[in-house]
Amino acid sequence: MRRESLFESVPNFSEGRRAGVISAIAAAAAPAYVLDVDSDPDHNRTVLSLAGYRRRLMDGLVSAVAEAARGIDLREHRGVHPRVGAADVVPIVPLGDTSLDECRAVAHELGERIWTELRVPVFFYGHGEEHRLADIRAGRATPDLGGPELDPPAGGVCVGARAPLIAFNVILYATDMVAARAVAKSLREVSGGLRGVQALAFALPGQRVQLSMNLFRAVETGPAAVLAELERRGVAHGSPELVGLCPAVAATSVADGKLLEGRLASAAAKAAAEACEALGGDEHQRLAARIAREAEAMAGLPAAQDDVLAGAERAAALVPVIRAAGLDEPELESMFEAAARGLRAALSDATVALYRARVDALDLRLRPGPA
């Protein structure tokens, strides 16, 4: 019997400076599994990474949007990043074998709940929709739900389905804003630049100039390819800064400790440890402690190939462990398996050849069972 579909969401909130507001939004999202909280004071923006089955994820998102609407007033907001709302962008992203069409269905149900329960206008964007995020931010669209006027303090919420992407920034050296905008434009796919690249230039405090990018074809064009292109052009830049999490298949050392699959397995292991401990008894307590150690290790998983292989093995091994503990947790099993498969997909041909026996054993463990 096929399990439920597994989803990720990466909601962006227009607050990156007030720790109390950020903590309240993250806590409100806790019905979902919170994988990461990433705040930027210059952009005055916080990005959460959440995961779970449909109902869990949706409950966490509605709660977090409600908290953002209570705690953020756009009329007082200052930050370099463009925004439409307090809860600005809420993408629904597939995990495992979930489809974009399933994500779009979740996005529409979520949008209906946000408007019905919170009365915050909703724009739909992304997969299957008429408008792009750029259209909405430029004022070329009206809300699909609510409106036409936006809520004065909370604005509107952009909800949609999209494929996984990587968001990262670099500081450009010896470059003014005119030149930085030209670099950003030349890198964009729509301008004939690199495939799968969206880029903007921002002027930050301290006379810094930032190149901010989304890579939406990360397997084809990852951070390493963009940095190589900058170096080929002679564009001086600082070290890259990852925003949120990075799929292992496109990760470099900048993603050490911020691998999506590592955090996914870590969140599942933490929940499994808590469930195991709640069963009581010395054996369950010892097993809970062991699983909790796995959660900590997976959260900080490096992006090096040896570590990625070991992480895939550990995530896959946790499925029979929690079954043996008597935990009936299909959602956690789905998270472990999605993590293991994502890490396995990130192994290079050289790594597979070097560790053939281990990879074969991993593939056998990840082979789908009977329907």
DAZI-V861150 format. One record per run of one state. SS is the DSSP state (@ for helix, = for strand, . for the rest). FROM is the first residue (numbers start at 1). TO is the last residue. If there is no record, write none. Layout:
BEGIN
SS,FROM,TO
SS,FROM,TO
END
This chain:
BEGIN
.,1,5
=,6,9
.,10,11
=,12,13
.,14,18
@,19,31
.,32,32
=,33,40
.,41,44
=,45,53
@,54,71
.,72,73
@,74,76
.,77,84
=,85,85
.,86,86
=,87,95
.,96,99
@,100,118
.,119,120
=,121,126
.,127,132
@,133,137
.,138,144
=,145,145
.,146,150
=,151,151
.,152,154
=,155,162
.,163,165
=,166,172
.,173,176
@,177,187
.,188,188
@,189,191
.,192,196
=,197,204
.,205,207
=,208,215
.,216,222
@,223,233
.,234,236
=,237,237
.,238,240
=,241,243
.,244,245
=,246,246
.,247,247
@,248,250
.,251,252
@,253,255
.,256,258
=,259,259
@,260,279
.,280,281
@,282,299
.,300,304
@,305,324
.,325,329
@,330,345
.,346,348
@,349,354
.,355,355
@,356,366
.,367,371
END
